[in-house]
Structures are given as C-alpha cells and as structure tokens.
Amino acid sequence: MEWRVLIFLLGACCLPTGLARAQMLGGAGPRPDEFKLSFGLGGGYTTNPALRSDSGGSSGDSITDLRAGLMDRKSSPRTDWSARYDSFYTRYGSNNQFDTLNHALNFDGRYLVTRRTHLNLFEHFFYSRNPLQTGIAAPTDETIILTRQTKRWRSVTDAAFDTSLSRRLTLLVGATSRIERLDLSPPVDINTYSGRFGIQKQAGQQDSISSTYSYSRFDFHSEATADAEAHGMDVSWSHGPPAGAGWLLSAGVSRVTRAGESQNRLTAGATLHHPFRRFDFISGYRRSLDADAGVATVTAAQNAYAGISGTVGRSASLGLFGEYGTRDSVLETGDRLALRYTGGAIRGSIAIDPRFSISGEARRRKQMAAEGAGEDLTVDTLFLGLVFQVF
C-alpha cells in the first residue's frame, strides 16, 4: 500500500477550488475499510533558515524524528471518508532551542445525502516549526511559503454540496475557510473565507462544463492594514474517463477591493492526471488570489507543479516532483511582496516485510524575493526513516 499512498499524496490538491474537488470525487466508488497505527524513527540533516538563533546559531543541523501515525477509512454505498493524524517530535543536534512537537490532521469525506445530493467535507491542519515537514508531501495548490517563523499553524476547511437538478444539470454550493497564524512578535493572523455558487452541465459521458460565482474575504487582524474582499466568476471544463488521462481547465476574473481601491485580476487553472500501468503522472497550474505569505497583503499567486510516482519491483516505490511559483502584491496598501520559488524532491520506500518499511527523502526549496520585499531563503532536507506498522 505504500505506493498507493505516495500516488495519492502526489495527486492530492489540498486547496483547489471546491468545484474542482467535487468534480474529481464524483466518480469515486466504495473502497475497502482500513485502520492503521504506525510508529517511526528517523534522522537526517536540514538547512532550515529558522535554525538561526540570536546567538548566531547554525543554519544547518542534524535532526531526529520520533513519529506516530493513525489512519482510519470507512466506505459504504452512502459514505466514503478517510482521516489521518500524524504527530512527531523533532530534536535538533546542536540547536535544541528549536526542538518541537509537530501535528498534522487530514480528513476527506463524501456523503450521499439523498439519491441526487452529495456532501463533501475536507479538513487539513498542521502545527509545526518547520511546516515543510508536515504541510504536504508534494507540491499542490496549498503551497508553503517560507518565512522566519518560530511556530506556525494552518487550518483549511471546505464543504461542498451538489444536487442534481436534472439528468445533465447539477447545482454546486460550497464554502472554504483558511485560518493561519505565525507566532512572530507580534503574531501574524491571516484568515480567508470564501463561498461559491455554480451550475454544472454534463456534456457527454466523460465531460462537464461549469460556471461558478465566488465571494472571498481576507482578514489580516491588523489595525495598520485594511481587510480585503473579492468577487469572482470562472468557467471550467473537466474530462474524466473511467480509464486514461483526466484533466480540468478553468479561467475567470476576480475583482479585489481594499480600502476603496479595486483591481481586476485574471484567474486560471489546469490539472492533468495520467495513470500508466506502473506509475502515475500528475501536473497542475493555478493562478488565483491568495494571502498565504505571512504578511498582511493580498497576492496574485501562481503555482505550477509536476510529479511522477510508481512501483519499482514488488516491494519498492519511487516518486519525484518539481514545483515553481510566484507571489506579487495586488494592492500596494499593505506589506509589499514580490517573490518566486522553485523546489523539487525525490522519495522512495522499500517494504522489508508487511510491518516494516524504510523510506527516504531528499528535498530542496529555494525562495527568492525582490529587492526591498524580503530576503532569499533556502531549505534543504535529507531524511531516512524506519516505519513499523502495529496493525
């Protein structure tokens, strides 16, 4: 099952538009129930810039992790949900002032309310000093922007409701919240709330076209910075065959307003998932409004990523991915921001027996800021761990 998990992590989009999630889950069938408890021990080396202390501590250090994970999945003709909780203690070799306990929780559920109506629920939460370790295992629409934080937590919650109006028309309603805090001095709080309403029309057996209106509000909890809001319209086209390549294309426009000033911004998105016999390929691009950079400003965010994962022999799996993105301030009334990032990783795992496995990772993220908008940051990570599955 290790390779299946790796493929899922490479393909999961933790914060796409709620419409895209509903469309991609539409064809999911019942899966076998599972309950797993596992423990892990590992070590490695990281060059996280947050390791630098006031006394001039090193920007690189060895790390040791002790982990525990719990996963539960239930499926029936009316429900299909999965939940996973991971907790791990990280200890640094020389900079023990940064030792910390990290948490990550993921929930994804789909419920058949009536014969024509579905409800989708999603939750992603992490609390960590180094969110690259707990946020997500592969690049998706929920990118982790590097900052010099002490600790950081993020909660992303989404609810999507769809009901069939006729054989080819479906009503789509949803809401999303993202609550984020960086424990700086003073703390930085960024809360984003959005709602959406749309219509989806089935075009043939494998295609659908959707039109969606959305409203978003960005709250910065800062007296020096005004909150912002945005109204958006977009059109999307999805293709989801029972087998072979599936894709989603979307384009739209959002009008963002802050302190009496307004701007129109183009939005767009594209995803491609192509399963092959022994490996999966996934890629994506998204251009949207966001506020995820740890400063009080709305940004035009662009994310692009591609990844491949699959099996090697009978007991090993391998995955590779690359990512690129940018953030640019939309309205120059808050903190100015202009940055771009690149990253990549290679991961592998080998099952020694049904209960023991060895996994390894090599990862780099480089973030470059424009002059006067911040500083360049780079995180390199090498990690090797042993996992024991209790049941």
C-alpha positions as CSV (number, residue, x, y, z in Angstrom):
1,M,0.0,0.0,0.0
2,E,3.0,2.4,0.3
3,W,3.0,3.2,-3.4
4,R,-0.7,3.9,-3.4
5,V,-0.3,6.4,-0.6
6,L,2.6,8.0,-2.5
7,I,0.5,8.3,-5.6
8,F,-2.4,9.9,-3.6
9,L,0.0,12.4,-2.0
10,L,1.4,13.4,-5.3
11,G,-2.1,13.8,-6.8
12,A,-4.0,15.4,-3.9
13,C,-4.8,19.1,-4.1
14,C,-5.3,20.4,-0.6
15,L,-6.8,23.7,-1.6
16,P,-8.0,23.8,-5.2
17,T,-11.3,25.4,-6.0
18,G,-14.0,23.5,-4.2
19,L,-15.7,22.9,-7.6
20,A,-12.6,21.0,-8.9
21,R,-12.6,18.8,-5.8
22,A,-16.3,17.9,-6.2
23,Q,-15.8,17.1,-9.8
24,M,-12.8,14.8,-9.3
25,L,-14.5,13.0,-6.4
26,G,-17.6,12.4,-8.5
27,G,-16.6,9.0,-9.8
28,A,-15.1,7.6,-6.7
29,G,-16.5,4.2,-5.7
30,P,-16.5,2.3,-2.4
31,R,-13.1,1.3,-1.1
32,P,-12.1,-1.3,1.5
33,D,-12.2,-0.2,5.1
34,E,-8.8,0.3,6.8
35,F,-7.4,1.1,10.2
36,K,-3.7,1.5,10.7
37,L,-1.4,2.5,13.6
38,S,2.3,3.0,12.9
39,F,5.4,4.3,14.6
40,G,8.6,5.6,13.0
41,L,12.1,6.7,13.9
42,G,14.4,8.6,11.6
43,G,17.1,11.1,11.2
44,G,18.7,13.4,8.7
45,Y,20.0,16.9,8.0
46,T,18.3,20.2,7.3
47,T,19.4,23.8,6.4
48,N,16.2,25.4,7.5
49,P,16.9,29.2,8.0
50,A,14.7,29.2,11.1
51,L,17.6,27.4,12.9
52,R,19.5,30.7,13.2
53,S,19.3,32.0,16.7
54,D,20.1,35.4,18.3
55,S,23.5,34.0,19.4
56,G,24.4,33.1,15.8
57,G,23.3,29.5,15.7
58,S,24.0,27.4,12.6
59,S,21.7,27.5,9.6
60,G,22.1,23.7,9.2
61,D,21.8,20.9,11.8
62,S,21.1,17.2,12.2
63,I,17.5,16.2,13.1
64,T,16.0,13.2,14.8
65,D,12.3,12.4,14.5
66,L,10.1,10.1,16.6
67,R,6.7,9.7,14.9
68,A,3.3,8.2,15.4
69,G,0.5,7.9,12.8
70,L,-3.1,6.8,12.9
71,M,-5.3,6.3,9.8
72,D,-8.9,5.3,9.6
73,R,-11.0,4.8,6.4
74,K,-14.7,3.8,6.1
75,S,-16.7,3.2,3.0
76,S,-20.2,2.2,2.2
77,P,-22.7,2.8,-0.6
78,R,-23.7,6.1,1.2
79,T,-20.4,7.2,2.8
80,D,-16.7,7.3,1.9
81,W,-14.3,9.0,4.3
82,S,-10.8,8.8,5.5
83,A,-8.9,10.5,8.4
84,R,-5.2,10.6,9.2
85,Y,-3.4,12.0,12.2
86,D,0.4,12.3,12.5
87,S,2.4,13.5,15.4
88,F,6.1,13.6,15.7
89,Y,8.8,15.1,17.9
90,T,11.8,16.7,16.2
91,R,15.1,17.1,18.0
92,Y,17.9,19.2,16.6
93,G,21.5,18.1,17.3
94,S,23.0,21.5,18.2
95,N,20.1,24.0,18.2
96,N,17.9,22.3,20.8
97,Q,16.0,25.5,21.4
98,F,14.1,24.6,18.3
99,D,13.1,21.2,19.4
100,T,9.3,20.9,18.9
101,L,6.3,18.7,18.8
102,N,4.5,18.8,15.4
103,H,0.9,17.8,14.4
104,A,-0.9,17.2,11.2
105,L,-4.5,16.1,10.6
106,N,-6.2,15.3,7.3
107,F,-9.9,14.4,6.8
108,D,-11.7,13.9,3.5
109,G,-15.3,12.6,3.3
110,R,-18.1,12.2,0.8
111,Y,-21.7,11.5,1.8
112,L,-24.7,10.6,-0.2
113,V,-27.4,12.7,1.5
114,T,-30.2,11.7,-0.9
115,R,-30.3,9.9,-4.2
116,R,-29.5,13.1,-6.0
117,T,-27.5,15.0,-3.4
118,H,-23.9,14.7,-2.2
119,L,-21.9,16.4,0.6
120,N,-18.1,16.7,0.5
121,L,-16.2,17.7,3.6
122,F,-12.4,18.4,3.8
123,E,-10.0,19.4,6.6
124,H,-6.3,19.9,6.6
125,F,-4.5,21.1,9.7
126,F,-0.9,21.4,10.7
127,Y,1.1,22.9,13.6
128,S,4.9,22.9,13.2
129,R,8.1,24.9,13.5
130,N,9.1,23.6,10.0
131,P,5.8,23.3,8.0
132,L,7.6,21.8,5.0
133,Q,7.7,18.6,7.1
134,T,4.0,18.4,7.9
135,G,2.2,20.6,5.5
136,I,2.0,18.4,2.4
137,A,4.2,15.7,0.9
138,A,4.1,17.0,-2.6
139,P,3.5,20.4,-4.4
140,T,-0.2,21.2,-4.7
141,D,-2.3,24.4,-4.7
142,E,-1.6,24.7,-1.0
143,T,2.0,25.9,-1.1
144,I,4.0,26.5,2.0
145,I,5.7,30.0,1.7
146,L,8.9,30.1,3.7
147,T,9.1,32.6,6.5
148,R,11.4,33.1,9.5
149,Q,8.7,32.0,12.0
150,T,9.1,30.3,15.3
151,K,5.9,28.2,15.1
152,R,3.1,28.2,12.6
153,W,-0.3,26.6,12.2
154,R,-2.8,26.4,9.4
155,S,-6.4,25.0,9.2
156,V,-8.1,24.6,5.8
157,T,-11.8,23.6,5.9
158,D,-14.0,23.1,2.9
159,A,-17.6,22.0,2.5
160,A,-19.1,21.3,-0.9
161,F,-22.8,20.5,-1.7
162,D,-24.0,19.3,-5.1
163,T,-27.5,18.2,-6.1
164,S,-28.8,17.0,-9.5
165,L,-31.5,19.3,-11.0
166,S,-31.9,17.1,-14.0
167,R,-30.0,14.3,-15.8
168,R,-27.4,16.8,-17.1
169,L,-27.6,19.8,-14.7
170,T,-26.1,19.9,-11.2
171,L,-26.3,22.7,-8.6
172,L,-23.0,23.4,-6.8
173,V,-22.7,25.2,-3.5
174,G,-19.7,25.4,-1.2
175,A,-17.7,27.3,1.4
176,T,-14.0,27.4,2.4
177,S,-12.0,28.8,5.3
178,R,-8.3,29.0,5.8
179,I,-7.1,30.2,9.2
180,E,-3.4,30.7,9.7
181,R,-1.1,32.1,12.4
182,L,2.6,32.7,12.6
183,D,3.9,33.1,16.2
184,L,6.0,36.1,15.5
185,S,6.3,39.2,17.7
186,P,3.6,40.5,17.2
187,P,1.8,37.4,15.9
188,V,0.6,37.4,12.3
189,D,-3.0,36.2,11.7
190,I,-4.4,35.7,8.2
191,N,-7.9,34.4,7.8
192,T,-9.5,33.8,4.5
193,Y,-13.2,32.9,4.0
194,S,-15.0,32.2,0.7
195,G,-18.3,31.0,-0.6
196,R,-19.3,29.8,-4.1
197,F,-22.4,29.0,-6.2
198,G,-22.4,27.4,-9.6
199,I,-24.1,25.2,-12.2
200,Q,-22.5,22.2,-13.9
201,K,-23.7,20.8,-17.2
202,Q,-22.8,17.3,-18.3
203,A,-21.5,17.2,-21.9
204,G,-21.5,13.6,-23.0
205,Q,-20.4,10.7,-20.8
206,Q,-16.9,12.0,-19.8
207,D,-17.0,15.8,-19.9
208,S,-18.7,18.6,-18.0
209,I,-18.8,22.4,-18.1
210,S,-19.3,24.6,-15.0
211,S,-19.8,28.2,-14.3
212,T,-19.2,29.5,-10.8
213,Y,-19.6,32.8,-8.8
214,S,-17.4,33.2,-5.7
215,Y,-17.0,35.7,-2.9
216,S,-13.9,35.8,-0.7
217,R,-12.9,37.9,2.3
218,F,-9.3,38.4,3.5
219,D,-8.9,39.3,7.2
220,F,-5.5,40.4,8.5
221,H,-6.3,41.3,12.1
222,S,-4.0,44.4,11.9
223,E,-5.0,47.9,12.7
224,A,-2.4,49.2,10.2
225,T,-3.8,47.1,7.3
226,A,-7.3,47.1,5.9
227,D,-9.1,43.9,5.1
228,A,-9.9,43.0,1.5
229,E,-12.7,41.2,-0.4
230,A,-13.0,39.8,-3.9
231,H,-15.9,38.8,-6.3
232,G,-15.1,36.3,-9.0
233,M,-16.6,34.4,-11.9
234,D,-15.0,31.5,-13.7
235,V,-15.8,28.8,-16.2
236,S,-14.3,25.3,-16.1
237,W,-14.2,22.2,-18.4
238,S,-13.4,18.8,-16.9
239,H,-12.7,15.5,-18.6
240,G,-12.9,12.3,-16.5
241,P,-12.9,9.0,-18.3
242,P,-13.1,5.7,-16.4
243,A,-9.5,4.9,-17.5
244,G,-6.8,7.0,-19.1
245,A,-6.0,10.7,-18.7
246,G,-8.3,13.1,-16.9
247,W,-8.0,16.9,-16.9
248,L,-9.5,20.1,-15.8
249,L,-9.3,23.6,-17.3
250,S,-10.6,26.8,-15.8
251,A,-10.5,30.6,-16.5
252,G,-12.1,33.6,-14.9
253,V,-11.8,37.1,-13.5
254,S,-11.8,38.4,-9.9
255,R,-12.3,41.9,-8.7
256,V,-10.5,42.6,-5.5
257,T,-11.3,45.7,-3.3
258,R,-9.3,47.0,-0.4
259,A,-9.6,50.4,1.3
260,G,-11.7,51.8,-1.5
261,E,-9.3,50.7,-4.3
262,S,-10.2,47.9,-6.8
263,Q,-8.4,45.9,-9.4
264,N,-9.5,43.2,-11.8
265,R,-7.3,40.1,-11.9
266,L,-7.4,37.1,-14.3
267,T,-7.6,33.6,-12.7
268,A,-6.9,30.3,-14.3
269,G,-6.2,26.7,-13.6
270,A,-5.3,23.4,-15.2
271,T,-4.6,19.9,-13.9
272,L,-3.7,16.7,-15.7
273,H,-3.6,13.2,-14.2
274,H,-2.5,10.3,-16.4
275,P,-2.2,6.8,-14.9
276,F,0.0,4.3,-16.5
277,R,0.4,0.6,-15.8
278,R,3.2,1.0,-13.2
279,F,3.3,4.7,-12.5
280,D,1.1,7.9,-12.3
281,F,1.9,11.3,-13.8
282,I,0.2,14.5,-12.5
283,S,0.8,18.1,-13.2
284,G,-1.0,21.4,-12.5
285,Y,-1.1,25.1,-12.7
286,R,-3.1,27.7,-10.8
287,R,-3.3,31.4,-10.9
288,S,-5.5,32.9,-8.1
289,L,-5.8,35.5,-5.4
290,D,-4.2,34.4,-2.1
291,A,-2.9,35.6,1.3
292,D,-0.6,32.8,2.4
293,A,2.8,34.6,2.5
294,G,3.0,35.6,6.2
295,V,2.5,39.3,5.5
296,A,-0.6,41.5,5.5
297,T,-1.3,41.7,1.8
298,V,-3.4,40.0,-0.9
299,T,-1.2,38.5,-3.6
300,A,-1.6,37.3,-7.2
301,A,-0.4,33.7,-6.7
302,Q,0.8,31.3,-9.3
303,N,1.7,27.7,-8.7
304,A,2.9,25.1,-11.2
305,Y,4.0,21.6,-10.4
306,A,4.5,18.1,-11.9
307,G,5.2,14.8,-10.4
308,I,5.6,11.1,-11.2
309,S,5.3,8.1,-8.8
310,G,5.1,4.4,-9.1
311,T,6.4,1.0,-8.1
312,V,9.9,-0.5,-8.6
313,G,9.7,-4.2,-8.4
314,R,7.4,-5.8,-5.9
315,S,8.3,-4.1,-2.7
316,A,9.7,-0.6,-3.6
317,S,8.1,2.7,-4.6
318,L,9.7,5.9,-6.0
319,G,8.4,9.4,-6.5
320,L,9.8,12.6,-8.0
321,F,8.3,16.1,-8.3
322,G,9.2,19.7,-9.2
323,E,7.4,23.0,-8.5
324,Y,7.6,26.7,-9.4
325,G,5.6,29.6,-8.2
326,T,5.3,33.4,-7.7
327,R,3.6,35.8,-5.3
328,D,3.1,39.5,-6.2
329,S,1.1,42.1,-4.2
330,V,-2.2,43.1,-5.8
331,L,-2.9,46.4,-3.9
332,E,0.1,48.3,-2.5
333,T,-1.7,49.2,0.7
334,G,-0.2,46.5,2.9
335,D,3.2,44.9,3.1
336,R,4.8,44.8,-0.3
337,L,5.7,41.3,-1.5
338,A,7.3,40.0,-4.7
339,L,8.9,36.6,-4.6
340,R,9.3,33.4,-6.6
341,Y,10.2,29.9,-5.5
342,T,11.5,26.7,-7.0
343,G,11.6,23.2,-5.5
344,G,12.0,19.6,-6.0
345,A,12.2,16.3,-4.2
346,I,12.8,12.6,-4.7
347,R,11.3,10.0,-2.4
348,G,11.5,6.3,-2.1
349,S,10.4,3.4,0.2
350,I,11.2,-0.3,0.5
351,A,8.9,-2.8,2.3
352,I,11.1,-5.2,4.3
353,D,8.1,-7.2,5.3
354,P,4.4,-6.4,5.8
355,R,5.1,-4.5,9.0
356,F,8.5,-2.8,8.5
357,S,9.5,-0.4,5.8
358,I,12.3,2.1,5.1
359,S,11.7,5.4,3.5
360,G,14.0,8.2,2.4
361,E,13.7,11.7,1.0
362,A,15.9,14.4,-0.5
363,R,14.2,17.8,-0.9
364,R,15.1,21.4,-1.7
365,R,13.0,24.6,-1.8
366,K,14.6,27.9,-2.8
367,Q,12.7,31.2,-2.4
368,M,13.9,34.4,-3.9
369,A,12.5,37.9,-3.0
370,A,12.7,41.1,-5.0
371,E,14.9,43.9,-3.6
372,G,13.2,45.6,-0.7
373,A,10.5,42.9,-0.4
374,G,12.3,40.4,1.8
375,E,15.3,38.0,1.7
376,D,16.2,34.9,-0.1
377,L,15.6,31.6,1.8
378,T,16.6,28.1,1.1
379,V,15.7,24.8,2.8
380,D,17.5,21.5,2.1
381,T,16.4,18.3,3.7
382,L,17.9,14.8,3.7
383,F,15.9,12.2,5.7
384,L,15.9,8.4,6.3
385,G,13.4,6.6,8.5
386,L,12.2,3.2,9.6
387,V,8.4,2.7,10.0
388,F,6.7,-0.1,12.0
389,Q,3.0,-0.8,11.4
390,V,1.4,-2.1,14.5
391,F,-1.8,-3.1,12.8
